[in-house]
């Protein structure tokens, strides 16, 4: 319980000052979701992967947050900045990296005015051990809709990114993890 509290407190501190969206940002997991991601041999990274590089105005698309070759991840806190004038982020789904039947989304905030998504995810107390050495998978998915033409960057705030082990310490090698953001070109 102490470990979960550490991760939740970290996520809450990450979200301090972020306005809560009037929308219900937590979407239930859907069995029809595509959780695939390209192989990243040798990568040790947190990577943003849009499902479409050039959606048209009005089109729905996703942005997956993928962890590559990460060990002992028990919890995560992440803040993603996006172009709120080009994209609406309507919800966030927790991905299968932290097994959907045991993981809990501790906190999700979407600020559609400033273009910030903040999320804290962690295993539930007493759940299965975190993924082993070199595990890769989708941590979460942003559900988006294109609303304005032009370049729409999605960037991970490296100052607030946290990937922690069950004891609340950074995962092995965290100081050297690559952070890969991406951009969509709304048509």
C-alpha positions as CSV (number, residue, x, y, z in Angstrom):
1,X,0.0,0.0,0.0
2,X,2.9,2.3,0.8
3,X,4.3,1.8,-2.7
4,X,1.0,2.7,-4.4
5,X,0.7,5.8,-2.2
6,X,4.1,7.0,-3.3
7,X,3.2,6.6,-7.0
8,X,-0.2,8.3,-6.5
9,X,1.3,11.2,-4.5
10,X,3.8,11.7,-7.3
11,X,1.0,11.7,-9.9
12,X,-1.0,14.2,-7.8
13,X,2.0,16.5,-7.5
14,X,2.5,16.3,-11.3
15,X,-1.1,17.3,-11.8
16,X,-1.1,20.2,-9.3
17,X,-2.2,23.4,-11.1
18,X,-3.7,21.6,-14.0
19,X,-7.4,22.5,-14.5
20,X,-9.8,19.6,-14.6
21,X,-11.7,19.0,-17.8
22,X,-15.4,19.2,-17.8
23,X,-15.4,16.0,-19.9
24,X,-15.2,12.6,-18.4
25,X,-11.6,11.8,-19.5
26,X,-11.4,8.2,-18.4
27,X,-12.7,5.9,-21.0
28,X,-13.4,2.2,-20.2
29,X,-11.0,-0.3,-21.9
30,X,-12.5,-1.5,-25.2
31,X,-11.8,-4.9,-26.7
32,X,-11.8,-3.5,-30.2
33,X,-8.8,-1.3,-29.5
34,X,-5.6,-1.9,-31.6
35,X,-2.8,-2.1,-29.1
36,X,-0.1,-3.0,-31.6
37,X,3.1,-1.0,-32.0
38,X,6.2,-1.3,-34.2
39,X,9.2,-3.2,-32.9
40,X,11.9,-1.1,-31.4
41,X,15.0,-3.4,-31.2
42,X,17.6,-2.0,-28.9
43,X,15.4,1.0,-27.9
44,X,15.1,2.0,-24.3
45,X,12.5,4.6,-24.6
46,X,9.1,6.2,-23.9
47,X,7.7,6.9,-27.4
48,X,4.6,8.7,-28.7
49,X,3.1,6.9,-31.8
50,X,0.1,8.5,-33.6
51,X,-2.1,6.1,-35.5
52,X,-2.2,8.6,-38.4
53,X,0.5,11.0,-39.4
54,X,-1.9,13.2,-41.4
55,X,-5.6,13.1,-40.3
56,X,-8.1,15.4,-41.9
57,X,-10.1,17.9,-39.9
58,X,-12.9,15.9,-38.1
59,X,-11.0,12.6,-38.2
60,X,-10.5,10.6,-35.1
61,X,-7.1,9.2,-34.4
62,X,-5.1,7.8,-31.4
63,X,-1.7,8.5,-29.9
64,X,-0.2,5.5,-28.1
65,X,2.4,6.0,-25.4
66,X,4.7,3.0,-25.8
67,X,7.4,1.8,-23.4
68,X,10.3,0.0,-25.0
69,X,12.6,-2.4,-23.1
70,X,11.7,-1.2,-19.7
71,X,12.1,-3.3,-16.5
72,X,10.3,-3.4,-13.2
73,X,7.7,-0.7,-14.0
74,X,5.2,-0.6,-11.2
75,X,3.8,2.9,-11.8
76,X,4.1,5.8,-14.2
77,X,3.4,9.6,-14.2
78,X,3.4,11.4,-17.5
79,X,2.5,14.8,-18.8
80,X,1.9,15.2,-22.6
81,X,1.6,18.7,-24.2
82,X,-0.4,18.9,-27.4
83,X,-1.6,21.6,-29.8
84,X,-5.1,22.4,-28.4
85,X,-5.9,24.6,-31.4
86,X,-5.4,21.7,-33.8
87,X,-6.5,18.6,-31.7
88,X,-9.1,17.6,-29.2
89,X,-8.1,14.9,-26.7
90,X,-11.4,13.4,-25.5
91,X,-10.2,10.5,-23.3
92,X,-7.3,8.3,-22.2
93,X,-7.4,4.5,-22.1
94,X,-5.0,2.5,-19.9
95,X,-3.0,0.1,-22.2
96,X,-2.0,-3.5,-21.6
97,X,1.6,-2.8,-20.5
98,X,0.3,-2.6,-16.9
99,X,-2.1,-5.4,-17.2
100,X,-5.7,-3.9,-17.6
101,X,-7.1,-6.4,-15.0
102,X,-4.7,-5.3,-12.3
103,X,-3.6,-1.7,-13.2
104,X,-5.5,1.3,-12.0
105,X,-5.5,4.8,-13.5
106,X,-4.8,6.8,-10.4
107,X,-5.3,10.3,-11.9
108,X,-6.2,11.6,-15.4
109,X,-6.5,15.2,-16.3
110,X,-7.2,16.7,-19.7
111,X,-6.9,20.5,-20.0
112,X,-8.3,21.3,-23.4
113,X,-7.5,25.0,-23.0
114,X,-3.8,24.7,-22.5
115,X,-3.3,21.4,-24.3
116,X,-2.1,19.2,-21.5
117,X,-2.8,15.6,-20.6
118,X,-1.5,14.4,-17.3
119,X,-1.8,10.8,-16.1
120,X,-0.7,8.7,-13.2
121,X,-1.0,4.9,-13.6
122,X,0.0,2.2,-11.1
123,X,-0.6,-1.4,-10.3
124,X,-3.1,-2.0,-7.5
125,X,-1.8,-3.0,-4.1
126,X,-1.2,-6.7,-3.9
127,X,-1.4,-7.2,-7.6
128,X,1.0,-9.2,-9.8
129,X,4.6,-8.3,-10.1
130,X,5.5,-5.7,-12.8
131,X,6.8,-6.6,-16.2
132,X,10.2,-8.2,-16.2
133,X,13.4,-7.3,-17.9
134,X,13.1,-5.6,-21.3
135,X,9.3,-5.5,-21.5
136,X,7.7,-3.4,-24.2
137,X,4.1,-2.3,-24.7
138,X,1.4,0.4,-24.8
139,X,1.2,2.2,-21.5
140,X,-1.8,4.3,-22.5
141,X,-3.7,5.7,-25.5
142,X,-4.9,9.2,-26.1
143,X,-8.2,9.3,-28.1
144,X,-8.0,12.4,-30.3
145,X,-9.9,14.3,-33.0
146,X,-8.4,16.7,-35.5
147,X,-10.0,20.1,-35.4
148,X,-7.6,22.6,-37.1
149,X,-5.2,22.4,-40.0
150,X,-1.5,22.5,-39.5
151,X,1.3,20.9,-37.5
152,X,0.2,19.4,-34.2
153,X,3.1,18.3,-32.0
154,X,2.6,15.9,-29.1
155,X,5.5,16.2,-26.6
156,X,6.4,14.4,-23.4
157,X,7.4,16.7,-20.5
158,X,10.7,15.2,-19.5
159,X,10.8,17.2,-16.3
160,X,7.7,15.4,-14.9
161,X,8.1,11.9,-16.4
162,X,8.3,9.2,-13.8
163,X,8.6,5.4,-14.2
164,X,9.0,3.8,-10.8
165,X,9.5,0.3,-9.3
166,X,7.4,-1.2,-6.6
167,X,9.5,0.6,-3.9
168,X,8.9,4.0,-5.5
169,X,12.4,4.4,-7.0
170,X,13.1,5.1,-10.7
171,X,13.2,2.0,-12.9
172,X,16.7,0.6,-13.7
173,X,18.4,2.9,-16.2
174,X,15.8,5.6,-16.0
175,X,18.4,8.4,-16.2
176,X,19.3,7.2,-19.7
177,X,15.9,6.6,-21.2
178,X,15.1,8.2,-24.5
179,X,12.0,10.3,-24.8
180,X,10.5,10.4,-28.3
181,X,7.7,12.8,-29.1
182,X,5.9,13.1,-32.5
183,X,3.8,15.4,-34.7
184,X,0.7,15.0,-36.8
185,X,0.0,17.1,-39.8
186,X,-3.7,17.9,-39.8
187,X,-5.0,18.3,-43.3
